[in-house]
Amino acid sequence: MDRFLVVSSDCHAGLPIKEYRPYLDPQYREILDQAAPIEIEMAGKASESFLIKEINEQWRAGNEDVLTGAWVHEQRLQMLDADGIAAEVIFPDGITEVNTPPFGAGISLGTSEEIVPELQWAGARAHNRWLAEFVSATPERHIGLAIVPIVWDVDQAVAEARWAAENGLKGVVLPNMTRHHAGYNHRRYHPFWEACESLGLIAHFHSGAAPMEQYFGNDWPNTPADVDNPGAVGAYVSEVSWWTFRPATFLIWGGVFEQFPKLKVALTEAGTAWMIPPWLRLMDHHYHDKQFSAKMGDFTAHLSMSPSEYFRRNIAIGASCTARADAEIRHELGLEQIMWGSDFPHPEGSWPHSHEQMTRAFGGFPEQDVGMMLGENAVSFYGLDRDRLLPIAERIGPKKADFISAPT
Amino acid sequence: MDRFLVVSSDCHAGLPIKEYRPYLDPQYREILDQAAPIEIEMAGKASESFLIKEINEQWRAGNEDVLTGAWVHEQRLQMLDADGIAAEVIFPDGITEVNTPPFGAGISLGTSEEIVPELQWAGARAHNRWLAEFVSATPERHIGLAIVPIVWDVDQAVAEARWAAENGLKGVVLPNMTRHHAGYNHRRYHPFWEACESLGLIAHFHSGAAPMEQYFGNDWPNTPADVDNPGAVGAYVSEVSWWTFRPATFLIWGGVFEQFPKLKVALTEAGTAWMIPPWLRLMDHHYHDKQFSAKMGDFTAHLSMSPSEYFRRNIAIGASCTARADAEIRHELGLEQIMWGSDFPHPEGSWPHSHEQMTRAFGGFPEQDVGMMLGENAVSFYGLDRDRLLPIAERIGPKKADFISAPT
C-alpha cells in the first residue's frame, strides 16, 4: 500500500443541546427545556471570557457545512475522508459552546458540589444513546466512547459500562478531576475496572478539565479573566496536561494495573507529551529510591512492576496533532504509546489541514514509525478491524511519498 | 579559607505545642489548653498512618538531647556547629508530630474550610513571637521566617509582614495550597507582594502540603492509608513537589514578578529538583508557542520576560539534601538558584550526617560551584552578613579538601 492507515485518537461529536431531548429519559425533558437557554448562555460566557469568540468565528467561516459533521453522520464521513482518516475515537463536545451534552455531562465532566448527579447521569445517558446510534452505520470507522460520571455511584457506572459494550461503544470517558470524591487509587472503583477489563472497554481521560476557579476566580465564567486574575490562561495551559495525566498517577500507584493487568487507559490531547518522560522518571525514582520517603514506610510492596512499566503495558497517549518535538523523542516517550489525532472540530486541532500537519510532524522519520504513530498503534490498542479499514485507507489515506523528507 | 561557608536553606524549629501558651494572645490560651491534647492525638494518628512511627523512633534514638535544638537555642548552636552549618533558614515544625504551632498554623498551613482563620492567625503569631525571640541571640546565624496565613485577609498579612521585619525576621512562609481562595495570580495579594518587596522579606513555599484527602480519603488521618487507598503514599510523594512549585506558576503567569521585580521567592525542599527544567520548558513553550492556545487569545501581553527568565531573576530553590543528580544538572537548573539545606530535625534530612551527605552530593565538582550551592548562593539571596559568618565557617565549616574527589 502506498498510503498510511490513519486513525484519529481524538475526535469530538455531539448534538446541539436541544436536540438531545428525545434521547433523554422522559422525566428530564422538561428540565432540559428550562435549562437549555441557561446552559447556552453560560457556554457563551465561557466562550467570551475564556475562548476568543472572534478567532473561533473566523476559523469556522466557510466551513459551516462540514462542521455539522459534529453531529450529522453523512457530513462526518465526508470530513473523515477529506482529512485522510480511516477511523476515529469519538469524545463528547463537538463544536465548543454548541454541542455539549446537557446538565454538565460534557467533556469536562464536573464533579464539584454544583453538579446534580442525577441530571448529569441523565445527560450522559442521552449522549451515549445518541452516540450508539451515530456510530452504528459505519461501526468499523468509529470508536464511540460512553460518558460515565463514575464518582457518584460505582454500581451505576458498571451498569452503564455494560450498556455501552452491548450497544457498540468501545470505551468510556471518565472525569479527570475527582475533587472531594475518592481518588482513582481507591478500592471503591475496582468493580468498574473489572467491568472495563472483562468487557474490553478502554478508559479515557481527555484534556480540558482543571480547577478553573483556581485560575479564573470563583465567579468564572461570569467575570472576564484578566480583570482580577491576570495570567489565568497561562497558568491553566501550563497545568492542563498535568490534570489529564493525574488519574494515571493514582491508577499506577493504586495497583489498579497490578490487579487488572488487561485494563487499558488512554490519556488524550496531552498537548505537551514531552512532559511524560520526566513524569515517568519521577514516579520510577520514588519507586526505587526510598531515602526521601523512608519515614513513610514501604509503599511499593503491592506493585510488581515500576510505574513506567505499567505505563508501557497499559497506557496509550492520544497525541492530538502530535508535535514534531514529541515525534522526535518517540523512543523515549514510547513509540507504541503515541497515537496521532485530529481533534475535529476544535480550532486547536489539525482539521481541515491534517495532511499538512501530519507531514510537518512526521516527515523524514522511518516509514514504519510514522505508520505506527498515525494509525497502527491505535489499530492494536483499540483492537480495530484492520481488514475492513485497509480498503478505506487505500482510498483516502495520506500518501507515504509525502512523508519522505523532513519539512524545511 | 580552607573550609566552605555553609548555609542550610531548610531547617525547622518550633516549641512543643503547650509551650506556645505564653506567646499566644491571652484570649486564646484557654482554647489551647483544651485543644492541645486533641492536636497531639491527631498528630499521633498522622504519625501512625502516614509516618512510620518505629522508623522515626529508631532514627531519633540516642539523639534526644540534640533534637531539643528544635526549640532550645543553646542546643541549636551545638547542632549547627556539629553539622558544619554557619547559618540557617528556619521554617516552623521542628520534630514532626511534636513541635507544630497550634491551631493549624504549622508548615502545612491549611486553607480548607475546616480551619478557623482567627485561631490559625493566633497560632501563627505565637510562633512568630517565639521565633523572633529565638533568633535574637545570634541573629547573624538565623533567617527566621514568619508564618503568614495570607488567604484569609491580605491586610492582616501585610501587618504581620511589617511586624516580622521590625522584629528581626527575614522572610515569610505562605500556604502552598490556596484551595477555594484566590490563586496567587490574583490582584488581591498585590499589597502583600509590595510589602515583601519594600521590606526585603523573602516569600517561601515549603514542600509538604498537598490535598491529603485526595490520596488518603476524606477520613485521613483517622483511617490507615492502605485499607481503602492503596498507593496513597506513592501518589503523594510523586506530586508533592508539584504542589510546592505551583504557587510560582501562578506568580509568574500572574505578572507578579513583572510588577514587583525585586520580590524574591524560595521554593524549599523541592526533593526532585530535576523536575524544574521540564516545568520551565513547559511554561516557556506556552509563552512562545500560541498554536495550541490561540483560541484563548493573547495571554502573554502583560509579561516582558519569559517564565524561565522570571525564575532566574526572582526565585531560588531550597534544595534540601541536594541530590547528586540535581548537582549534576546545576547549569540547566540554574547554578545560582541551588541552595543546599539539611532539613534538621527531619528524618529525611541530612542531619546528623551532613558532612557525608554534602561530600556525596558535591564531591568532584569545581570548588566554586560547590561553594555556591553550599552557601554563597544563600548569602547573596538572603543578603547575609558574610563578614560575620566567615569566622564561624572557618571554625566549623566542612573542609574543601574533603570535596576534591567524586564519591566512589
Chai-1 contact restraints between the chains, C-beta under 6 A:
chainA,res_idxA,chainB,res_idxB,connection_type,confidence,min_distance_angstrom,max_distance_angstrom,comment,restraint_id
A,L51,B,K295,contact,1.0,0.0,6.0,A-B,restraint_1
A,I52,B,K295,contact,1.0,0.0,6.0,A-B,restraint_2
A,I52,B,G297,contact,1.0,0.0,6.0,A-B,restraint_3
A,I55,B,K295,contact,1.0,0.0,6.0,A-B,restraint_4
A,N56,B,K295,contact,1.0,0.0,6.0,A-B,restraint_5
A,G183,B,Q214,contact,1.0,0.0,6.0,A-B,restraint_6
A,N185,B,N229,contact,1.0,0.0,6.0,A-B,restraint_7
A,N185,B,G231,contact,1.0,0.0,6.0,A-B,restraint_8
A,N185,B,A235,contact,1.0,0.0,6.0,A-B,restraint_9
A,H186,B,D228,contact,1.0,0.0,6.0,A-B,restraint_10
A,H186,B,N229,contact,1.0,0.0,6.0,A-B,restraint_11
A,R187,B,D228,contact,1.0,0.0,6.0,A-B,restraint_12
A,Q214,B,G183,contact,1.0,0.0,6.0,A-B,restraint_13
A,D228,B,H186,contact,1.0,0.0,6.0,A-B,restraint_14
A,D228,B,R187,contact,1.0,0.0,6.0,A-B,restraint_15
A,N229,B,N185,contact,1.0,0.0,6.0,A-B,restraint_16
A,N229,B,H186,contact,1.0,0.0,6.0,A-B,restraint_17
A,P230,B,G254,contact,1.0,0.0,6.0,A-B,restraint_18
A,P230,B,G255,contact,1.0,0.0,6.0,A-B,restraint_19
A,P230,B,H302,contact,1.0,0.0,6.0,A-B,restraint_20
A,G231,B,N185,contact,1.0,0.0,6.0,A-B,restraint_21
A,G231,B,W253,contact,1.0,0.0,6.0,A-B,restraint_22
A,G231,B,G254,contact,1.0,0.0,6.0,A-B,restraint_23
A,G231,B,G255,contact,1.0,0.0,6.0,A-B,restraint_24
A,V233,B,M296,contact,1.0,0.0,6.0,A-B,restraint_25
A,V233,B,F299,contact,1.0,0.0,6.0,A-B,restraint_26
A,G234,B,W253,contact,1.0,0.0,6.0,A-B,restraint_27
A,G234,B,F299,contact,1.0,0.0,6.0,A-B,restraint_28
A,A235,B,N185,contact,1.0,0.0,6.0,A-B,restraint_29
A,A235,B,T249,contact,1.0,0.0,6.0,A-B,restraint_30
A,A235,B,F250,contact,1.0,0.0,6.0,A-B,restraint_31
A,A235,B,W253,contact,1.0,0.0,6.0,A-B,restraint_32
A,V237,B,H286,contact,1.0,0.0,6.0,A-B,restraint_33
A,V237,B,S293,contact,1.0,0.0,6.0,A-B,restraint_34
A,S238,B,T249,contact,1.0,0.0,6.0,A-B,restraint_35
A,S238,B,L282,contact,1.0,0.0,6.0,A-B,restraint_36
A,S238,B,M283,contact,1.0,0.0,6.0,A-B,restraint_37
A,S238,B,H286,contact,1.0,0.0,6.0,A-B,restraint_38
A,T249,B,A235,contact,1.0,0.0,6.0,A-B,restraint_39
A,T249,B,S238,contact,1.0,0.0,6.0,A-B,restraint_40
A,F250,B,A235,contact,1.0,0.0,6.0,A-B,restraint_41
A,W253,B,G231,contact,1.0,0.0,6.0,A-B,restraint_42
A,W253,B,G234,contact,1.0,0.0,6.0,A-B,restraint_43
A,W253,B,A235,contact,1.0,0.0,6.0,A-B,restraint_44
A,G254,B,P230,contact,1.0,0.0,6.0,A-B,restraint_45
A,G254,B,G231,contact,1.0,0.0,6.0,A-B,restraint_46
A,G255,B,P230,contact,1.0,0.0,6.0,A-B,restraint_47
A,G255,B,G231,contact,1.0,0.0,6.0,A-B,restraint_48
A,G271,B,F292,contact,1.0,0.0,6.0,A-B,restraint_49
A,T272,B,L282,contact,1.0,0.0,6.0,A-B,restraint_50
A,M275,B,P278,contact,1.0,0.0,6.0,A-B,restraint_51
A,M275,B,L282,contact,1.0,0.0,6.0,A-B,restraint_52
A,P278,B,M275,contact,1.0,0.0,6.0,A-B,restraint_53
A,P278,B,P278,contact,1.0,0.0,6.0,A-B,restraint_54
A,L282,B,S238,contact,1.0,0.0,6.0,A-B,restraint_55
A,L282,B,T272,contact,1.0,0.0,6.0,A-B,restraint_56
A,L282,B,M275,contact,1.0,0.0,6.0,A-B,restraint_57
A,M283,B,S238,contact,1.0,0.0,6.0,A-B,restraint_58
A,H286,B,V237,contact,1.0,0.0,6.0,A-B,restraint_59
A,H286,B,S238,contact,1.0,0.0,6.0,A-B,restraint_60
A,F292,B,G271,contact,1.0,0.0,6.0,A-B,restraint_61
A,F292,B,E348,contact,1.0,0.0,6.0,A-B,restraint_62
A,S293,B,V237,contact,1.0,0.0,6.0,A-B,restraint_63
A,K295,B,L51,contact,1.0,0.0,6.0,A-B,restraint_64
A,K295,B,I52,contact,1.0,0.0,6.0,A-B,restraint_65
A,K295,B,I55,contact,1.0,0.0,6.0,A-B,restraint_66
A,K295,B,N56,contact,1.0,0.0,6.0,A-B,restraint_67
A,K295,B,P347,contact,1.0,0.0,6.0,A-B,restraint_68
A,K295,B,E348,contact,1.0,0.0,6.0,A-B,restraint_69
A,M296,B,V233,contact,1.0,0.0,6.0,A-B,restraint_70
A,G297,B,I52,contact,1.0,0.0,6.0,A-B,restraint_71
A,F299,B,V233,contact,1.0,0.0,6.0,A-B,restraint_72
A,F299,B,G234,contact,1.0,0.0,6.0,A-B,restraint_73
A,H302,B,P230,contact,1.0,0.0,6.0,A-B,restraint_74
A,P347,B,K295,contact,1.0,0.0,6.0,A-B,restraint_75
A,E348,B,F292,contact,1.0,0.0,6.0,A-B,restraint_76
